[in-house]
Amino acid sequence: MHALVIIIHLIACFSLIMIVLLQSGKGQGMGSMLGGGSGSQSLFGSSGASSFMTKATTLVAVVFMLTSLSLAYVSKSGQESVVTDFTPRTQQEQPQAPVTDGETTQ
């Protein structure tokens, strides 16, 4: 089950990257603002109905977030935290220097 969620997560990740890169930017209306394009598309105007790419981005983003949350939940419930298992070096038993016959070095 864990491997299936990871596979879905990776597919959603790469799909989200590709969908975002394929979309046209919001700044494409800058040329029409200066008189270079038609007046039907303005920079600050309404965008109209959502396109297929916008809906696909939303859907894949929701899948990505759900798989992220499920992977976080599964990894948390599966094992204890590494931070709680950590014991500092000062509390561990440290090897002691061998005892000599009364000689001291300074």
N, C-alpha and C positions, 0 to 999 in steps of 0.2 A: 504494500500500500504506500509505503514511504517512497519507494522508487517511482511509482506512478505519479505521485504528486510532484516529485522533482522533475520528471519528464514534462508534465503539463506546465510547470513553472518555467522551464527553459524555453519551451515552444512559445509561451505567452511573452516571455522577455524578448526573444528575437522578433516575434511578430510586432510587438509594440515599437521596437526600434525601427523596423522597416516601414510601418504605417506612418510614423511621425516623420520619417525622412522623405516619404513620398508625397506628403501634403504640401500644398503651396503655402507660402508664407502670408501673413496678414498684411505685410508691407507692400504687396504687389500693386496696390492702388495708388502708390505715390506718383507714378507716371500720369495717371488720369487726373490727379489733382492739379498738375501743371498744364493740363490741356492736351496731353498726349494720347488719351484714350477716350472711350465712350463715357457718357455721363451716367450710365446705368449702374456703375459700380463706384461707390464713393468710399473714402478712407474711413470716415466715422459713421457711415450709414448703417442701416440694418442689413444683416447678413442673409436674411431670408430663411428658407427651410434648411435644416441640417443636411449636410451631404452624407453620402455613404461612408466616406473616410472618417468623418467626425463621429458617426455612430460606431464604426468599427474600433476607433481609438478608445471610446468610452467602454465598450464591451471588453476589449482585451485588457484595458487598465483595471477593470473590476476583477477579471479572472486573475490577473497578476497579483492584485492586493489580497484576494482570498487565498491564493496558494501561498503567498508570503506569510500570512497569518497562520495558516494551518501548519506550515513547516516550522514556524517558531513555536507553536504549541506542542507539536510532536517532539521537537528536540528538547524542549524544556521538561516535558513529562517523562522523557526516556531516561534521563540521567541527571545526576546532581551537578551543580555548578562547579566549574574549575576553581573559581575564586574561593569558595568555601572549603575546598580541599587543600588549599595552599597553607603551608605552615612556614613562617619566616625562618631564615637560616640561623638566627640567633637562638631560636627555641629548639632546634634540632640538636641531637648529640653531635658534638664536634670532636674529632680525634684529638687526644691530648699528646703533648710532646713527651718523649721518653724521659724518664727520670735518670739523671746522672748521679755520680758519686760526690755530690756537694759542690761541683764546679758551677759557677755562675758566669754568664757572659753579659757584658754590658756595652 
